[in-house]
Amino acid sequence: MAGKRFLIVDDDQRFAELVALTLSRYADCVVSLGGGDAVLQFQHHLRKNEPFDAVIMDIEMPGMTGHEVVARMRETEKSNGINPLHAFKLIMLTAHKDVKNISSSFFRGGADAFIPKEQTSEKLVSELKKINLI
């Protein structure tokens, strides 16, 4: 799985860095602490022909929600002619378990996995294996 790139987006720096540390053996990880920066990082790496294989996204963040960030990223892929079959895999993380956020993650954002934050350490690697990312 060498050469994989993951973008980890969460406004909690300690949590984002923990996720990056956990996944660093599987991929090069870039941490972004907010929606605007995440969109810029995503666009920058796409322009450099170094797209992210996965985006691990917090839903609740100040400024832009994870859903809004994902919508911008999907639009960036579309405007750059990326075939949806080659789009980044999306893993949504949240402290909330409400059906509205889960539904929005899967149906609007095209999420491949949804993990409650309190289960991240137990489920993150296994979920990434299930969707053939690692």
Secondary structure by P-SEA (a helix, b strand, c coil): ccbbbbbbbcccaaaaaaaaaaaccccbbbbbccaaaaaaaaaaaaaacccccccccccccccccaaaaaaaaaaaaaaacccccccbbbbbbcccccaaaaaaaccccccccccccccccccaaaaaaaaccc
